[in-house]
Amino acid sequence: MAIYENGSVRINYEETGSGFPLLVIPGGGLNATIARLGGAGSFNPLKEFSATHRCIAVDLRNASGGGSSGPLEVDRPWDAFTDDHLALMDHLGIEKFVVMGFCIGGPLTWNLIRRAPERIVAGVLVHPSGVRPEAKDLFYNNNIKDWAPQFCASRPEVSLEMADAFLTRMYRTDADFVFTVSRDFVRYCQTPLLIMPDDIPPHPFAAAMESALLAQNAQVSLYPWRDPADRVPLAIRHVRTFLTANTPTQKHL
């Protein structure tokens, strides 16, 4: 583990392996931390790909149980997280990299592609979050109940009203599709993508498949890949093949 301090933001990250850089954004919603990688029905990229890639995983800012912290940027929640990811890669001297985003890391991967398309050489979206039209308030409701009270208790200067405004901007204001980009953006995206769908309430199959069908350079894993458990190694092989084809690590070393 290491800490990078960027002004008022403290970023906790872990680095392992060597090769072309692979930024890993863990799952777990607003409580996404490195410790959550490799949970049941998934895999830990720090273990699976460190032989071929320089893997860098990051605790999300203000996640419970994590080591990253910083201001609650009510007016720009998604971009605040992306600021952290780009600042860390700058700090490490990394210009171009692959992104692998789990759960909330799906929308954050799209946001990185939107913000820095010239830096993201490929993306892997693992059971990505998205909007389920029949349950548009799912993320707001879960986080106002489970994340906000704990976060506010740990940060007395942050009121529940501020947390509510943050969650409203993040998950209710103009929330659609994959949260951070539009269908038109996805339709014209040239970045190579591997999308690994799920189908539980926070990870809607329909949004994952629609993004895969729209994007010009996307492919999809087998589905379901998380259950039964013996399918996970097959899914990992697909990821490895995708990385081989789409990152300079494999092409030029």
C-alpha positions as CSV (number, residue, x, y, z in Angstrom):
1,M,0.0,0.0,0.0
2,A,1.1,3.6,-0.7
3,I,-0.4,7.0,-0.2
4,Y,-0.4,10.0,-2.6
5,E,-1.5,13.3,-1.3
6,N,-2.8,15.7,-3.8
7,G,-3.8,18.9,-2.1
8,S,-6.7,18.1,0.2
9,V,-7.1,14.7,-1.3
10,R,-5.4,11.6,0.1
11,I,-5.3,8.6,-2.3
12,N,-4.6,5.1,-1.0
13,Y,-3.3,2.7,-3.7
14,E,-1.5,-0.6,-4.2
15,E,0.9,-1.4,-6.9
16,T,2.1,-4.8,-8.1
17,G,3.7,-6.4,-11.1
18,S,5.4,-5.0,-14.1
19,G,4.6,-4.2,-17.7
20,F,2.1,-1.9,-19.4
21,P,0.0,0.0,-16.7
22,L,-3.4,-1.4,-15.7
23,L,-5.5,0.8,-13.5
24,V,-7.9,-1.2,-11.4
25,I,-11.1,0.4,-10.0
26,P,-12.6,-2.0,-7.4
27,G,-16.3,-2.6,-7.0
28,G,-18.5,-1.9,-4.0
29,G,-20.3,1.3,-4.9
30,L,-19.2,4.3,-2.9
31,N,-17.5,1.9,-0.5
32,A,-15.2,0.5,-3.2
33,T,-11.9,-0.5,-1.8
34,I,-8.9,-2.6,-2.8
35,A,-9.8,-5.1,0.0
36,R,-13.0,-5.9,-2.0
37,L,-11.1,-7.3,-5.0
38,G,-11.4,-11.0,-5.5
39,G,-14.7,-11.5,-3.7
40,A,-17.0,-14.5,-4.3
41,G,-17.9,-15.0,-7.9
42,S,-15.2,-12.6,-9.2
43,F,-11.4,-12.4,-9.5
44,N,-8.5,-10.2,-8.3
45,P,-6.7,-8.6,-11.2
46,L,-3.7,-7.8,-8.9
47,K,-3.1,-11.6,-8.7
48,E,-4.2,-12.6,-12.2
49,F,-2.4,-10.0,-14.3
50,S,0.7,-8.9,-12.4
51,A,2.9,-11.1,-14.4
52,T,2.2,-9.1,-17.6
53,H,1.0,-5.7,-16.3
54,R,1.9,-3.0,-13.8
55,C,-1.3,-3.2,-11.8
56,I,-2.4,-0.2,-9.8
57,A,-5.6,-0.4,-7.6
58,V,-7.1,2.5,-5.8
59,D,-9.5,2.9,-2.8
60,L,-12.4,5.2,-3.9
61,R,-12.3,8.6,-2.2
62,N,-14.3,8.5,1.1
63,A,-15.1,4.8,0.9
64,S,-15.8,3.3,4.3
65,G,-12.9,1.1,5.4
66,G,-10.6,2.6,2.7
67,G,-7.6,4.9,3.0
68,S,-8.6,7.5,0.4
69,S,-10.3,10.7,1.6
70,G,-11.0,14.2,0.3
71,P,-13.7,16.9,0.0
72,L,-17.3,15.9,-0.9
73,E,-17.6,17.7,-4.2
74,V,-21.4,17.9,-4.4
75,D,-21.6,19.5,-7.8
76,R,-19.2,17.1,-9.6
77,P,-19.2,13.6,-7.9
78,W,-18.2,11.5,-10.9
79,D,-15.6,13.9,-12.1
80,A,-14.1,14.2,-8.6
81,F,-13.3,10.5,-8.6
82,T,-11.9,10.7,-12.1
83,D,-9.7,13.6,-11.0
84,D,-8.2,11.3,-8.4
85,H,-7.5,8.5,-10.9
86,L,-5.9,10.9,-13.4
87,A,-3.9,12.7,-10.7
88,L,-2.5,9.4,-9.4
89,M,-1.4,8.2,-12.8
90,D,0.3,11.6,-13.4
91,H,2.0,11.2,-10.0
92,L,3.3,7.7,-11.1
93,G,4.5,9.1,-14.4
94,I,2.0,7.1,-16.4
95,E,0.7,8.6,-19.6
96,K,-1.2,5.8,-21.3
97,F,-2.9,2.9,-19.5
98,V,-5.7,0.2,-19.5
99,V,-8.6,0.6,-17.1
100,M,-10.4,-2.4,-15.5
101,G,-13.5,-1.2,-13.6
102,F,-15.7,-3.4,-11.4
103,C,-19.3,-2.3,-10.5
104,I,-19.0,1.5,-10.0
105,G,-15.8,1.2,-11.9
106,G,-17.9,0.7,-15.1
107,P,-19.3,4.3,-15.1
108,L,-15.9,5.5,-13.9
109,T,-14.1,3.8,-16.8
110,W,-16.5,5.5,-19.3
111,N,-15.8,8.8,-17.6
112,L,-12.0,8.3,-17.9
113,I,-12.5,7.5,-21.6
114,R,-14.6,10.7,-21.9
115,R,-12.1,12.9,-20.0
116,A,-8.8,11.4,-21.4
117,P,-9.5,9.4,-24.5
118,E,-5.9,9.7,-25.7
119,R,-4.7,8.1,-22.5
120,I,-7.0,5.1,-22.2
121,V,-5.8,2.3,-24.6
122,A,-8.5,-0.2,-23.6
123,G,-11.1,-0.9,-21.0
124,V,-12.5,-3.9,-19.2
125,L,-15.9,-3.3,-17.6
126,V,-16.6,-6.1,-15.0
127,H,-20.2,-6.5,-13.9
128,P,-20.7,-2.7,-14.6
129,S,-23.2,-0.5,-12.8
130,G,-26.0,1.1,-14.9
131,V,-29.5,2.5,-14.7
132,R,-32.4,0.1,-14.5
133,P,-35.4,2.1,-15.7
134,E,-37.8,0.4,-13.4
135,A,-35.6,1.1,-10.4
136,K,-34.0,4.5,-11.1
137,D,-33.7,5.4,-7.4
138,L,-31.9,2.1,-6.5
139,F,-28.4,3.7,-6.0
140,Y,-29.7,6.8,-4.3
141,N,-31.8,4.8,-1.8
142,N,-29.0,2.3,-1.0
143,N,-26.4,4.9,-0.4
144,I,-28.5,7.4,1.6
145,K,-29.2,4.5,3.9
146,D,-25.9,2.6,4.0
147,W,-23.1,5.0,2.9
148,A,-24.2,8.5,3.9
149,P,-24.9,8.0,7.7
150,Q,-21.5,6.2,8.2
151,F,-19.6,8.8,6.2
152,C,-21.2,11.8,7.9
153,A,-20.5,10.2,11.3
154,S,-16.8,10.0,10.4
155,R,-16.7,13.6,9.0
156,P,-18.5,16.0,11.4
157,E,-18.1,18.9,8.9
158,V,-20.3,17.0,6.4
159,S,-24.1,17.1,7.0
160,L,-26.6,14.6,5.9
161,E,-28.1,17.3,3.7
162,M,-24.7,17.7,1.9
163,A,-24.5,13.9,1.5
164,D,-28.1,14.0,0.1
165,A,-27.2,16.7,-2.4
166,F,-24.1,14.7,-3.5
167,L,-26.1,11.5,-4.0
168,T,-28.9,13.4,-5.8
169,R,-26.4,14.9,-8.2
170,M,-24.6,11.6,-8.7
171,Y,-27.6,9.2,-9.1
172,R,-30.7,11.3,-9.7
173,T,-29.9,14.3,-11.8
174,D,-30.0,13.4,-15.5
175,A,-29.1,9.8,-14.5
176,D,-29.5,7.5,-17.5
177,F,-27.9,4.5,-19.1
178,V,-24.4,4.1,-17.7
179,F,-24.5,7.4,-15.7
180,T,-21.4,9.2,-17.0
181,V,-21.8,9.2,-20.8
182,S,-24.6,9.2,-23.3
183,R,-25.6,6.6,-25.8
184,D,-24.2,8.9,-28.6
185,F,-20.8,9.0,-26.8
186,V,-20.7,5.2,-26.6
187,R,-21.9,4.8,-30.2
188,Y,-18.8,6.8,-31.5
189,C,-16.3,5.4,-28.9
190,Q,-13.3,3.9,-30.6
191,T,-11.6,2.5,-27.5
192,P,-11.3,-1.3,-27.4
193,L,-13.6,-2.6,-24.7
194,L,-14.4,-6.0,-23.1
195,I,-17.7,-5.9,-21.3
196,M,-18.5,-8.7,-18.7
197,P,-22.2,-8.4,-17.9
198,D,-24.0,-9.4,-14.7
199,D,-27.7,-9.2,-13.9
200,I,-28.4,-8.2,-10.3
201,P,-30.2,-5.0,-9.4
202,P,-27.1,-2.7,-9.4
203,H,-25.6,-4.4,-12.5
204,P,-28.3,-4.5,-15.1
205,F,-27.7,-6.9,-18.0
206,A,-29.7,-4.6,-20.4
207,A,-27.4,-1.6,-19.9
208,A,-24.2,-3.6,-20.2
209,M,-25.4,-5.3,-23.4
210,E,-26.7,-2.1,-24.9
211,S,-23.3,-0.4,-24.4
212,A,-21.6,-3.4,-26.0
213,L,-23.9,-3.3,-29.0
214,L,-23.4,0.4,-29.5
215,A,-19.7,0.7,-29.0
216,Q,-17.8,0.2,-32.3
217,N,-14.9,-1.8,-30.8
218,A,-16.5,-3.8,-28.0
219,Q,-16.7,-7.5,-27.3
220,V,-18.6,-9.4,-24.6
221,S,-17.6,-12.2,-22.3
222,L,-19.7,-15.3,-21.9
223,Y,-22.8,-14.9,-19.8
224,P,-23.2,-15.8,-17.0
225,W,-19.5,-15.9,-16.2
226,R,-19.7,-15.6,-12.4
227,D,-22.0,-18.6,-11.7
228,P,-21.3,-21.5,-11.6
229,A,-17.8,-20.8,-10.2
230,D,-16.0,-23.0,-12.7
231,R,-16.8,-20.4,-15.4
232,V,-14.7,-17.7,-13.7
233,P,-11.3,-19.1,-14.9
234,L,-12.7,-19.1,-18.5
235,A,-13.7,-15.5,-18.1
236,I,-10.2,-14.7,-16.9
237,R,-8.7,-16.3,-19.9
238,H,-10.9,-14.1,-22.1
239,V,-9.6,-11.0,-20.3
240,R,-6.1,-12.2,-20.7
241,T,-6.7,-12.7,-24.5
242,F,-8.2,-9.3,-24.7
243,L,-5.3,-7.7,-23.0
244,T,-2.9,-9.6,-25.2
245,A,-4.6,-8.2,-28.3
246,N,-5.1,-4.6,-27.1
247,T,-2.3,-3.4,-24.9
248,P,1.3,-2.6,-25.8
249,T,2.6,-4.8,-23.0
250,Q,1.8,-7.9,-25.1
251,K,2.4,-6.5,-28.5
252,H,5.9,-5.0,-28.0
253,L,7.7,-6.6,-25.1
